[in-house]
Amino acid sequence: MSRITSLLLFALLATSTAAAAQPAPAMPHEQPALHALAHAPSEVELRATITKLVGFGTRHTLSDTTSDTRGIGAARRWVKSRFEAISRDCGGCIEVITPSQTFTGKRAPKPTEVMDVVAIKRGKRDPNRVIVMTGHLDSRVTDVMNATSDAPGANDDASGVAALIEAARLLSKQDNDATLVFAALSGEEQGLYGGKVLADYAVAHGWQVEAQLNNDIVGNSQGQNGVIDNTHVRVFSEGTKSNETAAEADYRRYHGGEVDSPSRNLARYIDRLADSYLPDFQVRMVYRTDRYGRGGDQVPFLEAGYPAVRVTEAHENYTRQHQDLRSEGGVRYGDTIDGIDFRYLARVTALNAITMAALSRAPAPPTGVDSKGALATDTTLSWRKVPGAAGYRVHWRDTTAAQWQHQRAVGDVDHAVLQDVVIDDWFFGVSSVSADGYESPVVFPGYAGSFERSPAAASSSAGR
């Protein structure tokens, strides 16, 4: 063998060895712990919670706050006691707080204290990053100012409160790198006041809210039109950020981002989790902040610059919402517990628990995501690395596609070049992946898709 041949063979061997020594890029994979959560929610626990809440007669925001058996005060104290019991069972892992503000408005003519009941499970490695689940505790009848008549509020929204208490119970003994927050809000029916209380608290305490999952009306599977659907849930998400500036809107209108706010990519994330872990339960993404002409406690979070979605049953029955208890024309009106499908509510609870667990164990979404490729046949994506990420994936899809269609793991780097993928024809994004295979939501380039709270939002909230 000649010396030149020997050198060539040595070089090839060295190159092969070096390539073999390179670790494979971090890739997301299915998690047994999330599969276990899919079957964990207890219908018995959910029923017990709603039964107790209905038993307070009314939970109207303007109702009695001193009675131990009736009104919003008794309901708040009971929810606080439930969170405290869950905390005792996990060795004190949960802190319970009751932030409040006093409001006066069209539906609160006299100064009224609105108090939320909030359970906080601090993250082990990234405690300032926060995943929030909410439902509203207050109820109402036909007259929004009637604070004395029975207003059971079984589905609107004892169902959401039951789901978040059960999610807190299930996740209390599991690991989470980011902080988990479970919040029973008040004042929703009087003006989304409870959502504002918690959003303001988050701003004041520097929470980096990655997601708010607002569960409102999630326990009924039969619509007013008689359609029964116990296999779908709607997830509403805003298309563009509530607080973008005029300059940001101009850039977004020209370059894209109308369907790629962080809230919208959070909805896509929830949809994919359902596909992987709840094959009998599907997410229907709705490209709207909320139902037509209506609102919920995700709105104050969006106004504060945080990603947020609304989770709501597939088919609503309006005879059970905001109604006096009565029978007319053979129709029973009122939001009573017999309208709850507890198996359906358990599936909604599972979806929330899986989402919170996955988000809290994944790294934070990448920051500073940017894309370049004008007058080129390749597209270059860049980003800033985030703590806890072992690698990153780049994503792209047709501009008219609802979900990300193509993905590529690119390793622990801060940029990637997609050869022969023309920037004009696709939308792009980047996600971070942990060493154990948990993936963050996808981040669309620029302000339109950033999960970071903007200075504009900080300034706006400070003046509220």
N, C-alpha and C positions, 0 to 999 in steps of 0.2 A: 504493500500500500504506500503510495507516494505521500510526501509530507503535506502537500496541498490538499489531497483527499482527506488525510487525517484531520487537518485543521477544519475543513468543511464539516466533517462528521461531528467534530467536537462542538462547533458552533451550533449545528442543528440540535444536538443533544442538550446544549446549554439553554437554547431558546425554548425547547420542548419542556425542560425541567422548570424554567422560570414561569412558563404559561401554566403548567400544572400546579405551581405553587400559589398562583393567584386565587384568592378566595372567590367563590361564586357570588354574584351580586345578591344582596338581601332581597328576598321575594316574599310577598304575602302568601299565607296558606291558611286553610281552615283550622279552626281552633276548637279542640274538644270542650274547653270550658264554655264556649259560646253555644255549642250544641246542647250542653247540659242546661244552660239557662233557658233554652227554647221550651223546655218542658217543666220548668221549675215553679212558675207562678201558681198559687193555690186559689182555686175558686172559693174554697171555704173562707180563706182570709179576706178575699175581695168582698164576699157577701157580708161577712161580719162587719167590715168597715162601713159599707154603704148602709147597712141596717142601723148601725149606731148613729151615723150622720143624719139619716132620715128621722131618727127618733128625737132629734132636737127640735122638731116641729118646723121652725123656720131658721134659716141661717142668713137672713137678710142683713146687709151691712149696717142698716140703721136699727136693727133689732136689739133686744136686751143684751147687755154685756155683763150683767152681774149674776144672773140666775145660773145655777149649776145644772139645770136640766133643759133649758130652752134658750134659743137665740145664738147669735154669732159668738158671744163670749164663751159660752159653755162648749161650743164646737171647737173653738180655737184651743181651749185648755185641754180638751180631750186629745186632739191631734198632737199637741205638745207632749202629753203623757205617753202617747204611742211611740213617738220618736225617742223619748227618753228610755222607754222599755227596750226598744231595739238597741239603743246604745249600751244599756247594761248587759245585754246578751252578747255583745261583741267586745266587752271589756272597756267600755268607755270610748269607742272609736268615733263616736258621732257627737258633735257639738250642736246644741239646739239654741237658736236665737229667735227673737221676735221683733224685727225691725218694724217701725211704724212711722207714719206721718199723719198730720191733720189736714183734711181737705174741706173746702166749701165749693159747691158747684150746683149746676142745674138739678142734679139728682141727689145732692147732699146739701140742702139749703142751710143747715146749721153746721158749724164746725164739727167734723166727725173724725175720730181717730180710726185710721185703717191700719190694721196690724196683720203682718204675714207670719206664718210659723215655718221656720226654715231649719232643716237638718243638714249639717255640713260634715262630710267625711274627707278629711284632708288627704291630698296626694302625697305619696312617699318621696318622689323624686322631682316633681314639677308642681308644687302646691299652688302656685299663682295661676296656673292654667286651670280653667273651671268649666265643667260640664253641668248644665242646669236642667232639671226636669220640673215642670210646674203643672198645677191644676188649680182651679179656683174653688174656694170653700163656700163662698156666699151663694145664696139662692134667691129666687123671686117668683112672684105670680104675675097675673096679667098687668096689674098696675105696678109699675116699677117702684112707686113710692109706698106701697103697702108693706109695712114692716111687721105686721101682726098676724096676718092670716097664715095658715099652714102652707109652707113652700118646701116640699120634700126634697126637690133638687137631686133626685136619685141619679139621673144621667147627666144633668147640667148643674153642677159638675162634680157630684160625689164620685162619679165613675173615675174622673181624672185624679181626684185626691186618693181614692183607693188604689189606683194603679201606681202612683208615686210612693205611697207608703209601702206597698208590697215590693216595689223595686228597691226601696231603701232596705227592707228586711233581707232581700236576697243578696244584695251587693255589699251589705255591711260586713260580712266575714270574708270578702274576697279582696284581692290586691288591686290597687289603683294608683297609677303614677300621677295622674292629674286629679284635682279635687272634684268630688261629686257633691252636688247640691240638690236637695229634694225640698220643694217649697210649695206649701199650701197657701195660696194667695187670697186676700179678701178684696172687696170693693170692685170686682170686675164688672158686675151688672150696673154699678153706679157711675162708671167712667174709666175702667181699666186702671183704677188707682193702685191696686195691689201689685200689678206689673211694674208700675212706675216706682213704687216703694223699693222693690227688689232691684230694679235696674239702677236706680240712684245709689242704693247700697253697694252694688257691684262697682260702680264708678268711683265712689268715695273710698273704697277699700282696694282699689287697684286690681280688681279681678281681670284676668285675661280670659274673658268668656269666649270659648271656642264654639259653643252650641247651647241654645236653649230649645228644649223640646216641650212645647206647650200642649198639654193634653186637655182638650175641652170637648165634652160630649163624645165619649169613646166606648159606651157600654151597650148600645142598642144595635141589633142586626136586622130589624124590620122597619122599612121606610113607611112613610105615611101613605104611599101608593100601594102598599102591600108587598112590595118586593123584599125578599129575604136574601141578604148577602152577608154571610159570616166568614168570607174568605178575603175581603179587601178592606183596607183602611186608606183614607186620604191623607196626604201630607202636602200642605200648602206652603209655598215659599215665594218670597218676593224675587222679581227678576233683576231689578237694579237697586242699588243701595238707597235707603231712604234719605241719607244725608250727603250725597255726593254734591260737589260744588258745580257751578256752571261750566268751569273749565274741564272738570273731570267728565261731565256729561257730554261735552263736545267731543272729547277724545274717545269716549266709549261709543258714541253714535257712529263715529267714522271707522273705528278699528274692531268693534264688536265687544260683547260683554253683557248684552241685554238679557241673556238667559244664563249667565255664569256668575251671579253674585255668590258669596260664600254660603248664603242660605240655600240657594239653588243647588250648589254642589254638596251641601249637607243632605238635602233631600235625595240626591242621587246616591249618596253613601248609604243612607237608610234603606233605599230600594235594593241596593246590591246585597246588603246584609240579610234582608228578607229572602232574597233569592237563594242565598247560601245556607241559611239556618232555619228558615220557616217555609219550606216548600209548599205547605198548604195554606199559606197566608201571604197575600200580595199587597205591595204598596202601589197606590195610584197617585202618581205625582200630579199635582195641580199647579199650573203656572199662574199663581195669583197669591197675594199676601194672605187673603182670607176669603171666606165665602162672599158672594156678591153683596156689597153694601153692608157687610157686617164686620165685626172686629173681635180681637182677643188679646190676651196678655202678652203675646209675642210682639205686639206693635211697640210698646215702650222700649223693649230691648232693641228692636230694629232702629228706633229713633235715637237710641244711645250709641249706635254703631256696632252692635253685636249681631252675629249670625243667629237666626232664630227661625223656627218653623212651627206650624200648627198641625197637630195630629187630631183627626176627627173621623168618626165612623163614616162608612161608605154611603149610607142612605139615612137621612134624618126623618124623624117623625115630629112634625111641628105641633101636633095636638098635645104633645107631652112637654113642650118647651114654653116657659113663660106663661103658664096657664093657671087660672083658678081651678081648684079641684071641683069637678062637676060632670054631669052627663047631659048631653043635648043631642037630640036626633039619633039616639042609639050609639053615640060616640062618647067614650070616656076621655075626659081631658085631665091633664095633670101629670107631673113628672114623678111617678111612683115607682117603687122598686120592682113591680111585676113587669116593667118594661125593660129590665136589664137581662141581657144574655151573658151569663157569667163565663161561659167558655170563650165567647168572643172577646170579652174584656180581658181574659187571661192571655189571649194571643196578642192583644195590643200591649199588655204589660210586658210580655216576653220581648216584643220588638223594641220597646224602650230600654229594657234591661240590657239586651244584647248591644244596642247602640251605645249606651253609656259605658258599658264595660270595654267595648272595642275602642271607642274614642279615648278613654282614660288610660288604656294600655299602649296605644300607639304613640309615636312621637307627635309633637306639634306639627301642624301643616308647615311646609316650607315658606320662607319669607322672601321678599324681594324678587319674586318670580318675574322674568322678563323674556320676551321673544324677539328675535331679529331674523331677517331673511328677505327684505325688500330687494328686488332685482337679483335674486339668487335662486338656485334650484334646491338648495338645502335650507333647513330651518335650524336655528340655534336657540336653545333654551338655556337660561341661566337662573340661579337662585342662591340664596344664602343658606348654609347648612343650619340645622336646628339640633339642640341637645337631644341625645337618645336615639338619633337616627343612625342605622347601620348602612343605609343605602337609600336610593331614590328611584322612582319610576316616572317616566315621561308618558303622557297620554295624548292622544289626538282622536278627533272624530269629525265626520262631516258637519258642516255648519248647520244643517237641518236635523241632525240626529239628537235624540233625547238623552242617550247615554254615551259614555266614553266607549269607543269601538276598538281602539288599538292601544296597546301598552308595551313598554320596553323597560326592563330593569337596566340601570346604567351604573350601578355601584355607588360607592361612597365618594361622590364627586359633586362639584357645584355647577356643572354645565354639561350639555350634551348636544351633539349635532345629529340631526335626522337627515341622512343623505337622501336626495331625490324626493323629499317631502316638501312640497312648495307651500310656503306660509300663506299664500293667497287663498288656498282651497280648503283649509282646515281650521278648527279651533284646537288649542293646545292647553295643557296643564301639567302640573308636577305634584307628586305625592311623596311623602317620606315613609320609610319602612323600618320597623325595629328589627333587632337581631332575631327575635322569636316570632316574626312574621305578622305583626299587627301593622296595619297601614292607615295613614291619615286620610282625610278627605283630599280630593284633588283641588289644587289652587290654580285658577285662571290667571294669566299674566296681568300685571298692572293693578291699579287701585280697584278696578271693577271687581276683581276676584279675590282680593287680599282678605285674609281672616284677621288681620291686625286692625285694631280700633284706630281710627284716624284722628289726627289733631283737631279736625273740624268737628268731629263728634264730641271730642272732649270739651271743646269750647262751647258747643251747643248745649250739652248736658249741664255744664257748670252754671249756665244761666237759667235753667229751668226751675 
